């Protein structure tokens, strides 16, 4: 059989700032290293583990063949066609296209994301774009960002900007003093990260970050600048962002997120936006079934229905609750079911505390309790309202 190219795979260990990982490197017949982004990690790993090579078919597909074919297979150029294309597509570009459009198989099953958005996300990372994952809390933004890191097999760094008290120390570093060496500067892990070629840097909870962090990141994220200034004084050192570095940020955007800040438009413009969808009832049920195969499927279906009802209600014009139940919460609830709690008990500790009980029987919490109660075994409960809520309701009556 004829192929347009064939690659062998070698394995090795790499240590990046204390993190040891296994890497699988592909080479062509001339001994040239093939960039990892052109060949998905799973196929490189399978080729190495099974003592096989990766062959490129005439249509651009990737297949595994016996290792003996590396030296014997017939490698041919693509046959010319009578049709003249108006666009000259370089071979390297074709390999990028192959990777992007075959990447959906790399998406973790636990990540519910459409094929289009996944490929858009992968394309942004491959092209070195700054990517911002937006969507409601608990919808899988951070999981998606980490899935991209695993798919690309590149060095990665994580920074939770929402938990940062001192942006300058986190993003630049600190000046220290000791009696032996005097004053010295200790650069931050972020500086080390941006100096690492082809790194993927996750900026989690960017919308919760201090505005000082945004100001520091402005030049780092600007495609025309890509540097970090260590000090504002004239003539101070600047750190250039290494080639191939990709930034992936997560953000909660909306009035319901009271601890977030309105993000600067100039900062937003430095990102490609990927919006995560709220799961449908069907997708929610599929996810929970995949994650908890030992929990009764009927109960899992009820959890998905409860979540969908709250989300629909929160978006209605006459909404009686301000937010729906997140996927993160449904996963936590199903974990309780797996550990032997009843649906009523699991809801009591994982769902109800998220809703305000002010107003007694007219409160958000009571409304959500009524939804949950519809899916409990006997259809009714003497514990639907606790004593405090009943007392509040009685007071409101007089």
C-alpha positions in Angstrom: 0.0 0.0 0.0 1.2 3.5 -0.8 1.4 6.2 1.9 2.2 9.9 1.7 4.4 9.7 4.8 5.3 7.4 7.6 6.6 8.0 11.2 8.3 6.1 13.9 7.7 6.9 17.6 10.2 7.1 20.5 9.4 7.6 24.2 11.2 9.6 26.9 10.8 11.4 30.2 10.7 15.1 30.5 11.0 17.2 33.7 9.5 20.6 33.7 9.8 22.5 37.1 9.6 19.3 39.1 6.8 17.7 37.0 7.9 14.5 35.2 5.8 13.3 32.3 6.2 10.7 29.5 6.5 12.2 26.0 6.1 10.4 22.7 8.1 11.9 19.8 7.5 11.0 16.2 10.2 11.1 13.5 10.1 10.8 9.7 12.5 8.8 7.5 14.9 11.7 7.3 15.1 11.8 11.1 13.1 15.1 11.3 11.1 15.5 14.5 7.3 15.9 13.8 5.7 18.7 15.9 3.4 17.1 18.5 0.4 19.2 17.5 0.3 17.4 14.1 -0.1 13.9 15.5 -2.6 13.4 18.4 -0.9 12.0 21.6 -3.1 8.9 21.7 -2.0 7.6 18.3 1.7 8.3 19.2 1.3 6.4 22.4 -0.5 3.5 20.7 2.2 3.3 18.1 4.9 3.1 20.7 3.1 0.7 23.0 2.3 -1.7 20.1 5.6 -1.4 18.3 4.0 0.2 15.2 4.5 3.2 13.0 2.0 5.9 12.0 1.3 6.1 8.3 -0.4 8.9 6.4 -2.9 7.7 3.8 -3.6 9.5 0.5 -6.7 11.1 1.9 -4.8 12.5 4.9 -5.9 9.9 7.4 -3.7 8.4 10.1 -3.4 4.6 10.5 -1.1 2.3 12.5 1.1 -0.2 10.5 3.7 -2.7 11.4 7.1 -1.2 12.4 8.8 -3.1 9.6 7.0 -0.9 7.1 9.0 2.2 8.3 11.9 1.3 6.0 9.9 -0.7 3.3 6.6 1.1 2.7 6.3 3.0 -0.6 6.0 6.7 0.1 4.5 8.7 -2.8 3.5 12.3 -3.3 -0.1 13.1 -3.8 -1.1 12.7 -7.5 -1.8 15.9 -9.3 -5.4 16.6 -10.3 -6.8 18.3 -13.4 -8.5 20.8 -11.1 -6.4 23.9 -10.2 -7.1 25.1 -6.6 -7.4 28.8 -6.0 -5.8 28.3 -2.6 -2.3 26.9 -2.2 -2.4 24.8 1.0 1.0 24.0 2.4 1.7 20.5 3.6 2.2 21.8 7.2 -1.2 23.5 7.0 -2.8 20.3 5.8 -1.4 18.5 8.8 -2.8 21.1 11.1 -6.2 20.7 9.5 -6.0 16.9 10.0 -5.3 17.4 13.6 -8.0 19.9 14.3 -10.7 18.1 12.5 -9.8 14.7 13.9 -9.4 16.0 17.5 -13.0 15.3 18.8 -11.8 11.8 19.7 -9.5 13.4 22.2 -12.3 15.0 24.2 -12.9 13.3 27.5 -16.3 11.5 27.7 -17.0 13.4 30.9 -16.8 16.7 29.1 -20.1 17.5 27.4 -19.1 19.8 24.6 -20.3 20.0 21.0 -17.9 18.9 18.3 -17.9 22.4 16.7 -16.9 24.1 19.9 -14.3 21.5 20.8 -12.6 21.9 17.4 -12.8 25.7 17.7 -11.1 25.4 21.1 -8.4 23.1 19.8 -7.8 25.3 16.8 -7.3 28.3 19.0 -4.8 26.5 21.1 -2.9 25.1 18.1 -2.7 28.6 16.5 -1.5 30.1 19.8 -4.5 32.2 20.4 -5.5 33.6 23.8 -8.7 31.7 24.7 -11.4 32.7 27.2 -13.8 30.0 28.4 -17.1 31.6 29.5 -20.3 30.2 30.9 -22.2 29.7 34.1 -20.5 28.3 37.2 -20.1 24.6 37.3 -20.6 24.0 33.5 -17.1 22.5 32.8 -15.0 25.5 31.8 -11.9 24.5 33.8 -12.4 20.8 32.7 -12.4 21.9 29.1 -9.3 24.0 29.5 -7.4 21.1 31.2 -8.6 18.7 28.5 -7.0 20.9 25.8 -3.7 20.7 27.8 -3.8 16.9 27.9 -4.7 16.7 24.2 -1.8 18.8 23.0 0.8 17.1 25.2 2.5 20.4 26.0 4.0 21.8 29.2 1.2 23.4 31.3 0.9 25.8 34.2 -2.1 26.7 36.4 -2.8 30.0 38.1 -6.0 30.7 40.1 -6.3 34.5 39.7 -9.5 34.5 41.7 -7.6 33.5 44.8 -4.7 35.9 44.4 -4.3 38.5 47.1 -1.1 40.0 45.7 -1.2 40.1 41.9 2.3 41.5 41.6 3.8 38.8 43.7 1.9 36.1 41.8 2.6 37.4 38.3 6.0 39.1 38.6 7.8 38.1 41.8 9.1 39.5 45.1 12.1 41.3 46.3 13.8 39.6 49.4 16.6 40.4 51.7 19.0 38.2 53.7 22.1 39.1 55.6 24.4 37.0 53.4 23.5 38.2 49.9 21.5 41.3 50.6 18.6 42.3 48.5 17.6 40.0 45.6 14.7 39.4 43.3 12.8 36.1 43.1 10.8 35.7 40.0 7.4 34.2 40.1 6.3 30.8 38.7 4.3 32.8 36.1 7.5 34.4 34.8 9.0 30.9 34.5 5.8 29.8 32.7 5.8 32.5 30.0 9.5 31.7 29.3 8.7 28.1 28.5 8.2 27.5 24.7 4.9 26.0 23.7 3.5 26.2 27.2 -0.2 26.2 27.8 -1.0 28.6 30.7 -4.4 28.4 32.4 -5.6 31.6 34.0 -8.5 30.4 36.1 -11.2 32.7 37.5 -9.9 35.7 35.5 -13.2 37.6 36.1 -12.5 37.5 39.9 -8.9 38.8 39.6 -7.8 42.1 41.0 -7.7 44.9 38.4 -3.9 45.1 39.1 -3.6 41.6 37.6 -5.4 42.7 34.5 -3.1 45.7 34.1 0.0 43.4 34.4 -1.4 41.0 31.9 -2.3 43.6 29.2 1.1 43.6 27.5 1.5 39.8 28.0 -1.7 39.0 26.2 -1.3 41.6 23.4 -0.2 39.9 20.2 1.8 42.9 19.2 3.7 43.1 22.4 3.9 39.8 24.3 6.2 40.9 27.1 6.1 41.3 30.9 7.7 44.3 32.5 9.2 43.6 35.9 9.1 47.2 37.0 7.5 50.4 35.8 10.8 52.4 36.0 12.4 53.3 32.7 15.1 50.9 31.5 13.9 48.0 33.7 14.1 44.4 32.3 11.2 43.0 30.3 10.5 39.3 29.9 9.5 38.2 26.4 6.7 35.6 26.1 8.3 32.5 24.5 7.2 31.2 21.1 4.1 29.0 21.0 2.8 30.0 24.4 -1.0 29.8 24.7 -3.1 31.4 27.4 -6.5 29.9 28.4 -8.6 31.9 30.8 -11.9 31.0 32.5 -14.5 33.6 33.5 -18.0 33.9 34.9 -19.7 36.8 33.2 -23.1 38.1 34.4 -24.9 40.1 37.0 -25.5 37.0 39.2 -21.8 36.6 39.9 -21.5 39.2 42.6 -17.9 38.6 43.5 -16.7 39.1 39.9 -15.7 42.4 38.4 -16.8 43.9 35.1 -13.9 43.0 32.8 -12.2 45.7 30.8 -13.1 45.7 27.1 -9.5 46.1 26.1 -8.7 42.9 28.1 -11.6 41.0 26.6 -10.5 41.9 23.1 -7.2 40.1 23.6 -9.1 36.7 23.8 -10.9 34.4 21.5 -14.2 33.6 23.3 -15.4 30.0 23.7 -18.8 29.9 25.4 -19.7 26.8 27.3 -23.3 25.7 26.9 -25.7 24.8 29.8 -26.4 21.1 29.4 -29.7 19.9 28.1 -31.6 17.3 30.1 -30.5 14.6 27.8 -26.8 15.6 28.0 -27.0 16.0 31.8 -28.4 12.5 32.1 -25.8 11.1 29.7 -23.0 12.6 31.8 -24.4 11.4 35.1 -24.9 7.9 33.7 -21.4 7.8 32.4 -19.9 9.0 35.8 -22.2 6.9 38.0 -23.0 3.7 36.3 -23.8 2.0 39.6 -26.5 4.4 40.6 -30.1 3.7 39.6 -30.7 5.1 36.1 -34.1 6.3 37.0 -32.8 8.3 39.9 -30.1 9.8 37.7 -32.8 10.8 35.2 -34.7 12.5 37.9 -31.7 14.5 39.0 -31.2 15.6 35.4 -34.9 16.6 35.3 -34.6 18.6 38.5 -31.6 20.5 37.3 -33.3 21.3 33.9 -36.5 22.5 35.6 -34.5 24.9 37.9 -32.5 26.2 34.9 -35.6 26.8 32.8 -37.3 28.6 35.7 -34.3 30.8 36.4 -34.4 32.1 32.8 -38.2 32.7 32.6 -39.7 36.2 32.7 -41.4 35.4 36.0 -38.6 33.5 37.6 -39.0 32.4 41.2 -35.4 31.5 41.6 -32.3 33.5 40.6 -30.1 30.6 39.4 -30.5 27.0 38.2 -28.7 24.0 39.7 -25.2 23.7 38.1 -23.7 20.5 36.7 -21.1 20.6 39.4 -23.9 20.4 41.9 -25.6 17.5 40.2 -22.3 15.6 40.1 -21.8 16.2 43.8 -25.4 15.1 44.5 -25.0 11.9 42.5 -21.8 11.2 44.4 -24.0 11.2 47.6 -26.4 8.9 46.0 -23.6 6.5 45.1 -22.6 6.6 48.8 -26.0 5.5 50.0 -27.8 8.8 50.6 -31.4 9.1 49.4 -32.4 11.8 46.9 -34.1 13.7 49.6 -31.1 13.6 51.9 -28.7 14.5 49.1 -30.7 17.5 48.1 -31.0 18.6 51.7 -27.2 19.0 52.0 -26.1 19.8 48.4 -28.9 21.8 46.8 -31.1 23.6 49.4 -28.2 25.6 51.1 -27.6 27.4 47.7 -31.1 29.0 47.8 -32.3 31.8 50.1 -34.9 30.7 52.7 -36.1 34.2 53.4 -39.9 34.4 52.9 -40.8 31.0 54.3 -43.2 29.1 52.0 -42.6 31.8 49.3 -38.8 31.6 49.4 -36.5 30.3 46.7 -35.5 27.4 48.9 -39.1 26.3 49.3 -39.8 26.5 45.6 -36.7 24.3 44.8 -37.9 21.8 47.6 -41.2 21.5 45.8 -39.5 20.6 42.6 -37.3 18.0 44.2 -40.2 16.6 46.1 -42.0 15.7 42.9 -39.2 13.1 42.2 -38.9 11.6 45.6 -40.3 8.1 46.1 -43.6 8.7 47.8 -44.4 12.0 46.1 -44.8 13.8 49.4 -42.9 14.6 52.6 -43.8 15.9 56.0 -40.3 17.5 56.0 -40.9 19.7 53.0 -40.8 22.8 55.2 -38.7 22.9 58.3 -39.8 24.5 61.6 -37.9 27.7 60.9 -39.6 28.2 57.5 -43.0 27.4 59.0 -42.5 29.9 61.7 -41.5 32.6 59.2 -44.5 31.8 57.1 -46.8 32.1 60.2 -45.3 35.5 61.0 -45.9 36.7 57.4 -49.5 35.7 57.7 -50.2 38.2 60.5 
